[in-house]
Amino acid sequence: MSPDLDVAVVGAGIAGLAAAYRLRAQGRSVHVFESGEHIGGRMRTERRDGYLADTGAEMIGSTGYPATWRLIEDLRLTDAEVPLIGADLAVWRDGKARGHVGDPIGLLTGAGLGVPARLTLLGLLGGAAARRRAYDVDTPEATPLGDRTIAEISRGDLHDYLFQPLAGGYFGWDTTQACAGPFLSHTLAVGATKTFRTFRDGMDTLALRLADQVEVSTGVPVREVVTTDTGARLVADRTPLTARTIVMAVPAPLAVTLHGGAPEYVRRCEYRPMVKVVCLLSRPLDGLGRSFALAVPEVENQVLAGLVVDDRKHLGRVPVDRGMVSLVATPAAVPALLEQTDDEISRTLIAHAEKYLPGIAHALRGTIVTRFEHGLPMPTPAALNARAGFAGRPPAAVEYVGDWYAMRPSSEAAVRSAELVAERLSVVDSPAVARG
């Protein structure tokens, strides 16, 4: 008996949509199921009164994002639609924003680091760059650092004013638990922060383009996935459906709850929750020099991890003469904030942001609060040690895509996982079926 579907994809974030697109290009018949009413997942953009508010991801790299750029080329986006941000990243130290974090010039100006820390950083990055192939983002388990954590390879200023603000503030990681190998691999891949880009029309640009080319059903939660003798079966809302292949495009912890037969690596993958407040402002704010973002070390602030001045990312993100700033909570503060109302969260983070961007409270017109139970994947030793078996397993009726696939905290990891899984499934003889 023929299955109801050839390929069912669970989740319409960028990983699921990219997987559907790649599999469809191979001649597969694909249907995507999304439990929410909107597509894009953690790359969704909310449009309100002329403001384009990125509720999750903020930017991509000019380098280190090859799968994303292949997709951009396939979808025929122009350079104007993916512009350079054209500003630097700063870190807060001694009452001042120190610019050029993550850029070569920062090694000269300091970028918040003293001379000893800069020399240590040069040695660490130089050694890793000399063994660049050993720091492949596709094989995070194989770096020379093994399962050593970020806190184990860095001390003092290097940890407190660079690695922790980046890993903790922008990824939500606990540096005493997160492995350093994947962190350095990602850092080497993306290069200088001055090369970062954004999507002119919102970070969900790729997701929206992909959704126009694949079949997507929103508002349809998948409640269970099981393997069968001939493929797999899922329950979409309350309807059982069979499929030759099911691709799980949700965070690993959700995949485990849906599919009891998930491999060990999937069970080992951890996510960190995140809280973000986008502040819609009546005017642009001064401050931070020319930087578009500020990382706030946890030794300086235990509540606010960082902020992004969105109108400096691209002027088209706000109405004329308006401003917008995104605030991100520290990993330590998130659990308590998740118990609060949106208004309480906004008041708390804005009060802390006033120190770094004076006038933000006075210029406030409204806020958009997002809570991610599963913010970004954190590469723990347990997950790292289980990954080789996961990557080497044969193609199966239930496959997985997502940023956690290679434990890399970026949309590139999600898009790349879609390519890898499409390659895995290309060796499987699974002709499309009429239904689906």
Buried (B, 14 or more C-beta within 10 A) or exposed (E): EEBBBBBBBBBBBBBBBBBBBBBBEBEBBBBBBBBBEBBBBBBBBBEEEEBBBBBBBBBBBBEBBBBBBBBBEBBEBEEEBBBEBBBBBBBBBEEEBBBBBBBEEBBEBBBBBBEEBBEBBEEBBEEBEEEEEBBBBBBBBBBEBEBBBBBBBBEEBBBBBBBBBBBBBBBBBBBEBBBBBBBBBBBBBBBBBBBBBBBBBBBBBBBBBBBEBBBBEBEBBBBEBBBEEEBBBBBBEEEEBBBBBBBBBBBBBBBBEBBEEBBBBBBBBBBBBBBBBBBBBEBBBEBBBEBBBBBBBBEBBBBBBBBBBBBBBBEBBBBEEBBBBBBBBBBEBBEEBBEBEEEEBBBBBBEBBEBBBEBBBEBBBBBBBBBBEBBBBBBBBBBBBBBEEBBEEEBBBBBBBBBBBBBBBBBBBBBBBBBBBBEBBBEBEBEBBEEB
